[in-house]
Amino acid sequence: MREFTEQELVRREKLTKLMDMGVKPFGEKYDVSDYSIHIKEQFQEKSHEELEEEKHMVSVAGRILFIRKMGKASFFSIHDRCGNIQVYISINDVSEDVYNLFKSADIGDIVGVKGYVMKTGTGEITIKCLEYTHIVKSLKPLPEKFHGLNDVEERYRKRYLDLIMNDEARNVAFLRPKIIRAIQNFMDERHFVEVETPVLSSVLTGAAAKPFITHHNAQDIDMYLRIALEIPLKKLLVGGLDAVYEIGRVFRNEGMDPKHNPEFTLMEAYLAYSNLDGMMELTESMFKTIAKEVFGKYVYHWCGETIDLSGDWKKVSMVDAIKEKTGIDFKQEMTVEEALALAQAHQIPVLEHQKSVGHIINLFFEKYVEETLIQPTFLYGHPVEISPLTRKNVEDPRFVDRFELFIGGKEFANAYTELNDPIDQLERFEEQLKERDLGNEEANDIDMDFIEALEYGMPPAGGIGFGIDRLCMLFTEQDTIREVILFPTMKPRD
């Protein structure tokens, strides 16, 4: 049987009293015409005398977070979607029954207030209550301290409490959709079409990642939750939609850390007749547009670094960046044995499926370069072995026309000059199967439906993917992904 604390028992007794008074404890529709922040902004410059003369009426609703009960007059504050505002209530302005109803209220109750705007002697904008309405009885007391608990995970498990008690969490919750709306407006202005593609797929393809597997009962087949958006969007290029993008959830059955969540929001965009340079311009312009239009600044403090998004962003090839840090020139032709010897000399472990020059180049990059790319940097020229969906570089086919955007030592975007040669693409898929046989659990399937689509002809194109959660982390200056996802994945409590 469920046990209640003493405070919870008292609140349930008050619930019964409300019902005896004919007051519905869990509320009805209430007409809200004003919000705390707008009231403060509109009337902050008004004097006490001006407000008393104007008697501007407002109607607000929110949760009680503070009460100072006195004799026949009291103060309390309510917290609505925009913040807090103080309320003055007097038995002389409302009936005795209504004032007694107010005096039975608890911290956490949701109430409605109608009255006019005034200023106290200390100059605080306040609502003089003329009509008080009980809306919802809170049966559990709010925690006295919530933000900054030693058990930080409790904030993520009970996000509803986090949003009540933590103004920063609420601010991030409002900023995220503003960022996404800015992206949509930016893409609209460039004549991209936003589309939706399937979440379930019978083929594992589009990225190097471990999938979540589910089962379709009616067709009796196993299916994957998508790990990327790429393949369906490219099929739309074949169909003549020359500029498409999608912002959607993807799922990767991998580890969790401050920068990764198993389900996250990805944006992918594809532009026919473009290339890697076009994707660089689009990326830099989009970030700067968000910075200017949503936040009004270009400098951000993130993960202990000061990031400046203004100016021209740096561009460097992977092999040049490695050479700068290690002195090793991977532009030079070398055998797998020579590359393995270099890895061993630099204490870099190499798995069986990584025994190729391209994979070893990437391992050197991850060890010596990645975390050093603090200011916005386009890193291009990836080995073909780690880029199965990318067009080969014309001048050196050992590498592909691909870049990753790094900020603060973390990847923010991955872009290609897209591979549209169906023969080459099939060969790349076949190489992926060989890697799977050698133990690469992230290798792609062969997607013959996609190969057939390419055989009809896909225009040359540039394509890019952005991690929306990490982008939001940067702009809201949050060091963990759990702060920008309202309901991050959590291990169930025992």
HUWOSUL-V875868 format. One record per run of one state. SS is the DSSP state (H for helix, E for strand, L for the rest). FROM is the first residue (numbers start at 1). TO is the last residue. If there is no record, write none. Layout:
SS,FROM,TO ; SS,FROM,TO
//
This chain:
L,1,5 ; H,6,20 ; L,21,35 ; H,36,43 ; L,44,47 ; H,48,54 ; L,55,56 ; E,57,68 ; L,69,72 ; E,73,80 ; L,81,82 ; E,83,90 ; L,91,95 ; H,96,103 ; L,104,109 ; E,110,119 ; L,120,124 ; E,125,136 ; L,137,152 ; H,153,157 ; L,158,158 ; H,159,165 ; L,166,166 ; H,167,189 ; L,190,192 ; E,193,194 ; L,195,199 ; E,200,201 ; L,202,212 ; E,213,216 ; L,217,220 ; E,221,225 ; L,226,229 ; H,230,238 ; L,239,242 ; E,243,251 ; L,252,256 ; E,257,257 ; L,258,259 ; E,260,260 ; L,261,262 ; E,263,272 ; L,273,275 ; H,276,295 ; L,296,298 ; E,299,302 ; L,303,304 ; E,305,308 ; L,309,313 ; E,314,317 ; H,318,326 ; L,327,335 ; H,336,345 ; L,346,351 ; H,352,354 ; L,355,356 ; H,357,368 ; L,369,369 ; H,370,372 ; L,373,376 ; E,377,383 ; H,384,386 ; L,387,389 ; E,390,390 ; L,391,391 ; E,392,392 ; L,393,398 ; E,399,407 ; L,408,409 ; E,410,418 ; L,419,421 ; H,422,437 ; L,438,447 ; H,448,455 ; L,456,460 ; E,461,467 ; H,468,476 ; L,477,480 ; H,481,483 ; L,484,494
//
